[in-house]
C-alpha cells in the first residue's frame, strides 16, 4: 500500500471514529434529556389531582428551626385548625433533637419530614394522616402531641390558579426540553437545567407520596439540591451564551466559576435540610433564597452588559429575555420566601399567607419561560412592549374579578357542595371567558392608549388613498415599498410583479440591490402562502436560498397584492430598523394597503388596455382612410 493510500485510510478511520463519538454523545444527551424531563414532570404533574381532591393539612407551619409561627394554616379560623385543637400555639418548638432522623426511619422521623419549613410551609399531608410530634412548649417542659390532619376548605380561586400553575409548569419544562432537542448546545441546556427546578408547577402531592418513606425523602432532597445548584449555574450559562450560543473571551473567568457557584448553592440547599438530623437551619434556608436573588441579579447584569453592540435583531431578542428575568425571577424567589421561610412573616407580621397569592407569584414566573422560548426559537421577534402590555391587561382581567367575587363564589361553593370535576369544568369555562375578554380588552387598549399604533394606522390609511389615486404601475409599486418603509421605519421593502408566469422585481427597492434576486418562481414552496391571500412569514432558510438581502434587510413577511380573482404582485417587507419584527396589527395594515394596491393595479392595467384599444382603433381608421 502506498503512503498516499495509507494516509487516506487513516483519515477515513479518524472521521469514522469522530462520527461515532458524536453519535454516542448525542444519544447520551438525549437519554439524559428524557430522564430529567420525566423527573421534572413527575414532581409537578401529580398536583393536578389537588384541583379535584385537595390534600389534608395539620393546620400549622414551622420554620427550619422548628419554631411554630402559625397555628391556623389554610383554615378560615384558628378553632378549625387541628393543630390549635391539639394544643399547639405560636412560639412552641418542635423538638428537632428528639425527632431527628438518625437513623432515617420510624414514625418520629416521618412526622418531622412532613412538617419542616423546607418542605413547603403550609404542611399538606395525606388525608387521614396522624402526626406524632415531640413539642417544646413556649412556657417550658416537653410534650408529645398527636395532630390528626383534615381537609381544609379550598376556594375555587385557589383551585383555578393551581390549574393554571400546573399547565404553565408542564409547558415550561416541555418548552425548555424542546429547545434542547431542536437547538442542542450549552445555551439551551443551561436554560433547561433552570427550567426543571424554577418552574411554576407545584410538588406537594409528590412529596406527600414520599413523606412516610424517609429514605426516599432524603434521596429526593439530595437530587433537588443538585438540581438547584445546576439550575443557578445553568441560568448564568444561558445569560453568558444567549443569543448566538457562542463563548466570549471577556467572560471566560465567569464561565470557569460556574461549577463553583453551582456547588455552593447545592451545599447551601443540603445544609438547610440538616434540620432533619436535629440542627436548626432557618438562617441557612433564608440565605439560600438570598443566594437565588444574587444569581438572578448577576444574570440580568450579564445580559445588560452583553446587549451593547449587538445587531438590532439580537438586541430585541435580548430585551425579551431581560424583561422575562426582571418579571419572572423575583416572583419565583418571593413565592419561595413566603412559603418556605419565616422571613416574610418577620417583615410583615402576617400570620397566614393565602395559597392563591403564592400561586400567582409562581404563575408570573411562567412569563420568563414564554419570553425565553420565543426569543430562542425566533430569529426575529416583535417589540417586547407588546407582550408586556398584554400581560398587564391579562393580570387586570384575572385579578379584578377575583378581588370582588372571591368571597361570594366561595360561599356559593360551600352552599352547592359540587363535586371536584364540576369545579374543573367551571374553571375551564372561566378560563375561556377570561381569554376572550382579554383579547377584546387588548384590542380596546391598543385603540385607546397606543398612540403609536393609531398614528401608524392613520398614516397607512392615508397611504391607501394615495395608492388608489396612482395613475401608473411604477407609482403604485413606489407607494407599496418606499412609503410603508418610511412610515414604519422598515429595513427593506420590494415588490415582485406577476407577469409571464413568474414574479419579477422591476426596481431595486429599499434594501435590495442588483446583486439580489430579480425573479421568483410562482411554484416555489416558499410562496405557498400566496394562495391564502393573507400575509405570511418568510422563512430565513428560504430567504437565503432565493437570494434575498442578508442581515437586517432580510424580508420577514410577504404580503400578496391580490383581489378575489387574481394575484397582481407580492410585496416583501423586512423588520423594523430597530430589529423588531412586524406585529400582527402592522401586518394587517400592510394587507389593507396591498388590497388597495390590487385595485390600483387592476385600474392601471385597464387604463393601459383602454389606451391600446384606442390606439388600435385609430390605426384601423387611418388604414381605411379616415372616418
C-alpha positions in Angstrom: 0.0 0.0 0.0 1.3 3.4 -1.0 1.9 6.2 1.5 -1.0 8.2 0.0 -3.4 5.3 0.4 -2.3 4.7 4.0 -2.9 8.4 4.7 -6.5 8.2 3.2 -7.2 5.1 5.3 -6.0 6.8 8.5 -8.1 9.9 7.7 -11.2 7.8 7.0 -10.7 5.9 10.2 -10.4 9.1 12.2 -13.5 10.5 10.6 -15.5 7.4 11.4 -14.3 7.5 15.0 -15.2 11.1 15.3 -18.7 10.5 13.9 -19.2 7.5 16.3 -18.1 9.7 19.3 -20.5 12.4 18.2 -23.4 10.0 17.8 -22.6 8.5 21.2 -22.7 11.9 22.8 -26.0 12.8 21.1 -27.5 9.5 22.3 -26.3 10.1 25.8 -27.6 13.7 25.7 -31.0 12.6 24.5 -31.2 9.9 27.2 -30.2 12.5 29.9 -32.8 14.9 28.5 -35.6 12.4 28.6 -34.7 11.3 32.1 -34.5 14.8 33.5 -37.7 15.9 31.7 -39.5 12.8 33.1 -38.3 13.6 36.6 -39.3 17.2 36.5 -42.8 16.3 35.2 -43.1 13.5 37.8 -42.6 16.1 40.5 -45.2 18.6 39.3 -47.9 16.7 37.3 -49.4 14.9 40.4 -50.6 18.2 41.8 -53.2 18.3 39.1 -55.1 15.9 41.3 -55.3 18.6 44.0 -57.5 20.6 41.7 -60.1 17.8 42.1 -59.4 16.4 45.5 -57.4 18.7 47.9 -54.9 17.3 50.3 -55.2 17.5 54.1 -53.4 19.9 56.5 -52.3 19.7 60.1 -53.1 23.4 60.4 -49.8 24.8 61.4 -46.5 25.9 60.0 -43.0 25.5 61.5 -39.8 27.1 60.2 -36.5 25.3 59.6 -35.5 25.8 63.3 -38.7 24.0 64.4 -40.4 27.2 65.7 -44.1 27.2 65.2 -45.2 30.5 63.7 -48.8 29.7 62.5 -51.4 27.5 64.1 -54.3 28.3 61.6 -52.7 27.3 58.3 -55.2 27.1 55.4 -58.2 27.0 57.6 -60.5 30.1 57.9 -60.4 30.2 61.7 -58.0 29.0 64.4 -60.6 26.9 66.1 -61.0 24.9 62.8 -57.2 24.0 62.8 -56.3 20.5 64.0 -53.1 21.9 65.5 -54.9 24.5 67.5 -57.3 21.9 68.9 -54.4 19.6 69.7 -52.9 22.4 71.9 -50.1 23.8 69.7 -49.5 27.5 70.0 -47.4 30.1 68.2 -44.0 30.1 69.8 -43.9 26.4 70.6 -41.0 24.5 69.1 -40.7 21.1 67.5 -38.0 19.1 69.4 -35.7 18.5 66.4 -33.3 16.5 68.5 -35.9 14.1 69.8 -37.4 13.6 66.4 -34.2 13.5 64.3 -33.8 11.1 61.5 -30.9 9.1 62.8 -31.5 6.5 61.6 -33.9 7.7 58.8 -36.9 5.6 59.7 -39.7 5.4 62.2 -42.8 7.4 63.0 -41.0 10.3 64.5 -38.7 10.8 61.5 -41.6 10.6 59.1 -43.6 13.1 61.1 -40.7 15.5 61.2 -40.1 15.3 57.5 -43.8 16.2 57.0 -43.7 19.5 59.0 -40.4 21.1 58.3 -40.5 24.6 56.9 -38.3 23.5 54.0 -41.0 21.1 52.8 -43.4 23.8 51.9 -44.6 25.7 54.9 -48.3 25.0 54.6 -47.9 21.4 55.8 -50.1 19.5 53.3 -50.3 15.8 54.1 -52.2 12.7 53.2 -55.9 12.8 54.3 -56.3 10.8 57.5 -52.6 11.2 58.4 -51.9 11.5 62.2 -48.7 13.2 63.1 -46.9 12.4 66.3 -44.8 15.4 67.4 -42.3 16.0 70.2 -43.0 19.6 71.2 -41.2 22.1 73.5 -44.0 24.5 74.6 -43.1 28.2 75.0 -44.0 28.0 78.7 -41.4 25.2 79.3 -41.4 21.5 79.6 -41.7 18.9 76.9 -44.8 17.2 75.5 -45.8 14.6 72.9 -48.8 15.6 70.8 -50.8 13.9 68.1 -52.4 16.0 65.4 -54.9 14.4 63.0 -54.9 16.2 59.7 -58.1 17.1 57.9 -59.0 18.7 54.6 -59.3 22.5 54.7 -61.8 24.4 52.5 -60.2 25.3 49.2 -61.7 28.1 47.2 -62.4 28.0 43.5 -59.8 30.7 43.0 -57.1 28.6 44.6 -58.0 25.6 42.5 -58.2 27.7 39.4 -54.7 29.3 40.0 -53.4 25.8 40.8 -54.7 24.5 37.5 -53.0 27.4 35.7 -49.8 26.8 37.6 -49.7 23.1 36.6 -50.4 23.8 33.0 -47.8 26.6 32.9 -45.2 24.4 34.8 -45.7 21.4 32.4 -45.5 23.7 29.4 -42.4 25.5 30.9 -40.5 22.2 31.2 -41.6 20.8 27.8 -40.7 24.0 26.0 -37.2 24.1 27.6 -36.7 20.4 26.6 -37.9 21.1 23.1 -35.3 23.9 22.8 -32.5 21.4 23.8 -33.9 18.8 21.3 -34.0 21.3 18.4 -31.1 23.6 19.3 -28.7 21.5 21.2 -25.9 23.4 22.9 -24.7 24.9 26.1 -27.2 27.8 25.9 -30.3 25.6 25.6 -29.0 23.1 28.2 -28.4 25.9 30.6 -32.0 27.1 30.4 -33.3 23.6 30.6 -31.4 23.0 33.8 -33.0 26.2 35.1 -36.5 25.1 34.0 -36.6 21.7 35.7 -36.1 23.5 39.1 -37.5 27.0 38.7 -40.9 26.4 37.0 -44.4 27.4 38.1 -45.5 23.8 38.8 -46.1 22.8 42.5 -45.0 19.5 44.0 -47.0 19.0 47.2 -48.6 15.7 46.0 -45.3 14.3 45.0 -43.9 15.0 48.5 -47.0 13.5 50.2 -46.2 10.3 48.4 -42.7 10.3 49.8 -43.3 11.7 53.3 -43.9 8.4 55.0 -40.8 6.9 53.5 -37.8 8.8 55.0 -35.1 7.2 52.9 -36.9 8.3 49.7 -37.3 11.9 51.1 -33.6 12.1 51.8 -32.7 10.8 48.4 -35.1 13.3 46.8 -33.6 16.1 48.8 -30.1 15.2 47.5 -31.5 15.2 44.0 -33.2 18.5 44.5 -30.1 20.1 45.9 -28.1 19.0 42.9 -30.9 20.3 40.6 -31.0 23.6 42.4 -27.2 24.2 42.0 -27.4 23.1 38.4 -30.3 25.5 37.8 -28.4 28.5 39.1 -25.3 27.7 37.1 -27.5 26.9 34.1 -29.2 30.3 34.3 -25.8 32.1 34.3 -24.6 29.9 31.4 -27.7 30.8 29.4 -27.1 34.5 30.1 -23.5 34.2 29.0 -24.2 32.5 25.7 -27.6 33.8 24.5 -28.4 34.5 21.7 -25.7 33.0 19.5 -24.6 30.2 21.8 -21.0 31.2 21.4 -18.5 31.8 24.2 -17.0 35.3 24.6 -13.4 35.7 25.8 -14.1 38.6 28.2 -16.5 36.3 30.2 -14.2 33.3 30.4 -13.5 33.7 34.1 -17.2 33.8 34.9 -17.7 30.6 32.9 -14.9 28.9 34.7 -16.6 29.8 38.0 -20.0 28.4 37.2 -19.2 24.9 38.7 -18.2 26.6 41.9 -21.4 28.6 42.0 -23.5 25.5 41.4 -21.6 23.6 44.1 -22.1 26.4 46.6 -25.9 26.6 46.0 -26.1 22.8 46.3 -24.2 22.8 49.6 -26.5 25.5 51.0 -29.6 23.6 50.0 -28.2 20.4 51.6 -27.2 22.3 54.8 -30.7 23.8 55.1 -32.0 20.2 55.3 -29.8 19.0 58.1 -32.6 20.1 60.5 -33.9 16.6 59.7 -30.9 15.4 61.8 -31.6 17.7 64.8 -29.9 21.0 63.8 -31.7 24.4 63.3 -31.3 25.8 59.8 -33.6 28.7 59.3 -30.8 31.1 58.8 -29.3 28.9 56.1 -32.6 28.5 54.4 -33.1 32.3 54.2 -29.5 32.6 52.9 -30.3 30.1 50.1 -33.1 32.3 48.9 -30.9 35.4 49.0 -28.3 33.4 47.0 -31.0 32.8 44.4 -31.7 36.6 44.3 -28.0 37.1 43.9 -27.8 34.7 40.9 -30.8 36.4 39.4 -29.2 39.9 39.7 -25.9 38.6 38.2 -27.8 37.0 35.3 -29.6 40.3 34.5 -26.4 42.3 34.9 -24.7 40.0 32.4 -27.5 40.3 29.9 -27.5 44.1 30.2 -23.7 44.3 29.7 -23.8 41.9 26.7 -26.6 43.6 24.8 -24.5 46.6 23.8 -23.1 46.4 20.3 -25.4 43.6 19.2 -27.1 43.6 15.8 -30.6 45.1 16.1 -32.5 41.8 15.8 -30.3 40.2 18.5 -30.8 43.3 20.7 -34.5 42.9 20.5 -34.3 39.2 21.5 -32.1 40.1 24.4 -34.6 42.6 25.6 -37.2 39.9 25.7 -35.0 37.7 27.9 -34.1 40.7 30.2 -37.7 41.6 30.8 -38.6 37.9 31.3 -35.9 37.8 34.0 -37.0 41.0 35.6 -40.6 39.8 35.9 -40.2 36.0 36.5 -37.1 35.5 38.7 -38.1 37.8 41.6 -41.6 36.4 41.6 -40.4 32.8 41.9 -37.9 33.5 44.7 -40.5 35.7 46.6 -43.0 32.8 46.4 -40.4 30.6 48.0 -39.6 33.0 50.7 -43.3 33.4 51.6 -43.9 29.6 51.5 -40.8 28.0 53.0 -39.2 30.5 55.5 -40.4 32.9 58.2 -38.7 35.9 56.6 -41.9 37.2 55.1 -43.7 36.8 58.5 -40.8 38.6 60.3 -41.0 41.6 57.9 -44.8 41.9 57.6 -46.1 40.1 60.8 -48.7 38.3 58.6 -49.8 35.1 60.3 -51.2 33.2 57.3 -50.4 33.8 53.6 -53.2 32.9 51.2 -52.3 30.0 49.0 -53.5 31.7 45.9 -51.1 34.6 46.5 -48.0 32.3 46.3 -49.7 30.6 43.4 -50.0 33.9 41.5 -46.3 34.6 42.1 -45.4 31.2 40.6 -47.6 31.8 37.7 -45.9 35.1 37.0 -42.6 33.1 36.8 -44.1 31.4 33.7 -43.6 34.7 31.8 -39.8 34.1 31.8 -40.3 30.7 30.2 -42.5 32.1 27.4 -40.2 35.0 26.8 -37.1 32.8 26.6 -38.8 30.2 24.4 -39.9 32.9 21.9 -36.5 34.7 21.9 -34.5 31.5 21.3 -36.7 29.9 18.6 -37.4 33.0 16.6 -34.6 34.9 14.8 -36.8 38.0 14.7 -39.5 39.0 17.3 -41.8 41.9 17.8 -41.1 44.6 20.3 -41.2 43.4 23.9 -43.6 46.3 24.8 -46.4 44.4 23.0 -46.4 41.2 25.2 -45.7 43.3 28.3 -48.9 45.3 27.5 -50.9 42.2 27.0 -49.5 40.6 30.2 -50.5 43.7 32.2 -54.0 43.6 30.7 -54.3 39.8 31.5 -53.3 40.5 35.1 -56.0 43.1 35.4 -58.6 40.8 33.8 -57.7 38.0 36.1 -57.3 39.9 39.4 -60.2 42.4 39.4 -63.0 39.7 39.2 -61.1 37.6 41.7 -60.9 40.6 44.1 -64.6 41.3 44.0 -66.1 37.9 43.6 -63.8 35.7 45.8 -65.9 35.7 48.9 -69.3 35.4 47.1 -68.2 32.4 45.0 -66.6 30.8 48.0 -70.0 30.9 49.8 -71.6 29.6 46.6 -69.2 26.6 46.7 -70.0 25.9 50.3 -73.7 26.1 49.6 -73.9 24.0 46.4 -71.4 21.3 47.5 -70.5 20.4 43.9 -68.0 17.6 43.2 -64.4 18.3 42.2 -65.0 17.6 38.5 -67.7 20.2 38.3 -65.3 22.9 39.6 -62.7 21.8 36.9 -65.4 22.3 34.3 -66.3 25.7 35.8 -62.6 26.7 35.8 -62.2 25.6 32.1 -65.2 27.7 31.1 -64.0 30.6 33.2 -60.5 30.4 31.5 -62.1 30.5 28.1 -64.2 33.6 29.1 -61.2 35.3 30.5 -59.1 34.6 27.4 -61.9 36.1 25.2 -62.3 39.1 27.4 -58.5 39.6 27.5 -58.4 39.6 23.7 -61.2 42.2 23.4 -59.6 44.4 26.1 -56.2 44.3 24.5 -57.7 45.5 21.2 -59.5 48.2 23.1 -56.4 49.3 25.0 -54.4 49.3 21.7 -57.0 51.6 20.2 -57.3 53.9 23.1 -53.9 54.1 24.6 -51.4 53.0 21.9 -50.8 56.3 20.2 -48.1 54.9 18.0 -50.4 52.3 16.6 -53.1 54.8 16.0 -50.7 57.2 14.2 -49.3 54.3 12.0 -52.9 53.2 11.2 -53.9 56.7 10.2 -50.7 57.1 8.1 -51.2 53.8 6.3 -54.9 54.5 5.7 -53.9 57.8 4.0 -51.3 55.9 2.0 -54.1 53.6 0.8 -56.0 56.6 -0.6 -52.8 57.7 -2.4 -52.3 54.3 -3.9 -55.9 54.3 -5.2 -55.1 57.7 -6.9 -51.9 56.5 -8.6 -52.2 56.5 -12.4 -49.4 54.1 -13.4 -47.9 50.8 -12.2 -44.5 52.3 -11.3 -46.1 54.9 -9.0 -48.2 52.1 -7.4 -45.1 50.0 -6.7 -43.2 53.0 -5.3 -46.0 53.7 -2.9 -46.1 50.0 -1.9 -42.4 50.0 -1.0 -40.9 53.3 0.0 -43.8 54.8 1.8 -44.6 51.8 4.2 -40.8 51.5 4.8 -40.6 55.2 5.7 -43.7 55.4 7.8 -43.0 52.2 9.7 -39.2 52.5 9.8 -38.6 49.2 8.0 -35.2 47.9 6.9 -36.3 46.7 3.5 -39.2 46.6 1.0 -39.7 45.4 -2.5 -42.4 44.4 -4.9 -42.3 41.4 -7.4 -44.9 41.9 -10.2 -46.7 39.0 -11.8 -46.1 38.5 -15.5 -45.3 35.8 -18.0 -45.8 33.0 -15.4 -43.4 34.4 -12.9 -42.8 37.2 -10.4 -40.3 39.9 -11.4 -38.8 42.8 -9.5 -38.6 45.8 -11.7 -36.9 48.2 -9.2 -34.2 47.7 -6.6 -36.3 49.0 -3.7 -35.2 49.7 -0.2 -32.6 47.2 1.0 -32.5 45.4 -2.4 -29.6 45.7 -4.9 -28.7 44.5 -8.3 -27.0 41.5 -6.6 -30.2 40.2 -5.1 -32.7 38.1 -7.0 -35.0 39.7 -9.6 -37.2 36.7 -10.3 -39.3 34.3 -8.2 -40.9 31.1 -9.3 -44.6 31.1 -8.5 -44.5 27.4 -7.8 -41.6 27.7 -5.2 -42.6 26.2 -1.9 -41.6 29.4 -0.1 -44.6 31.1 -1.8 -47.2 28.5 -0.9 -48.9 31.2 1.3 -49.9 33.2 -1.8 -52.9 31.0 -2.3 -54.4 32.0 1.0 -54.2 35.7 0.1 -53.0 36.8 3.6 -49.6 37.9 4.8 -47.3 35.0 5.7 -43.9 34.6 7.3 -40.8 34.4 5.2 -38.5 31.5 6.4 -34.9 32.5 6.9 -33.6 29.5 5.1 -35.9 30.2 2.1 -34.7 33.9 2.1 -31.1 32.7 1.8 -31.9 30.1 -0.8 -33.8 32.5 -3.0 -31.1 35.2 -2.9 -32.9 37.8 -0.8 -31.0 40.5 1.1 -29.0 39.3 4.1 -28.7 40.7 7.6 -31.2 43.2 8.9 -32.7 43.7 5.4 -33.8 40.0 5.1 -37.6 40.1 4.5 -39.7 38.6 7.3 -43.2 38.9 5.9 -44.7 38.5 2.4 -48.0 40.3 1.6 -49.9 39.2 -1.5 -51.2 42.1 -3.7 -54.4 40.5 -5.0 -58.1 40.8 -5.3 -60.6 38.0 -5.2 -59.8 37.0 -8.8 -56.1 37.2 -9.3 -52.7 38.0 -7.8 -51.0 41.0 -9.3 -47.8 41.0 -7.2 -46.2 40.2 -3.9 -44.7 42.7 -1.5 -41.8 41.7 0.7 -41.1 43.7 3.9 -38.2 43.5 6.3 -38.3 44.1 10.1 -38.1 47.5 11.7 -34.8 49.2 11.7 -34.7 48.6 15.5 -34.6 44.8 14.8 -38.2 44.2 16.0 -40.4 42.2 13.7 -43.7 43.4 12.3 -46.5 42.6 14.7 -50.0 41.3 13.8 -51.5 44.8 13.6 -48.8 46.1 11.3 -49.2 43.1 9.0 -53.0 43.7 8.9 -52.4 47.3 7.9 -50.0 46.3 5.2 -52.5 43.8 4.0 -55.1 46.5 3.7 -52.9 48.8 1.6 -52.0 45.7 -0.5 -55.7 45.3 -1.2 -55.8 48.9 -2.3 -52.8 48.2 -4.4 -54.6 45.3 -6.1 -57.5 47.7 -7.1 -54.9 50.3 -8.4 -53.1 47.6 -10.4 -56.4 46.5 -11.9 -57.4 50.0 -12.8 -53.9 50.8 -14.2 -53.9 47.7 -16.4 -57.4 48.5 -17.6 -56.3 52.0 -18.5 -53.3 50.6 -20.4 -55.6 48.2 -22.3 -58.1 51.0 -23.0 -55.3 53.2 -24.5 -54.0 50.3 -26.6 -57.5 49.6 -27.8 -58.0 53.3 -28.6 -54.6 53.3 -30.5 -55.6 50.2 -32.5 -58.9 51.7 -33.4 -57.1 54.8 -34.5 -54.8 52.8 -36.7 -57.7 50.9 -38.2 -59.4 54.1 -39.0 -56.3 55.6 -40.5 -55.8 52.5 -42.6 -59.3 52.8 -44.1 -58.6 56.4 -45.0 -60.3 58.1 -42.1 -63.8 58.2 -40.8 
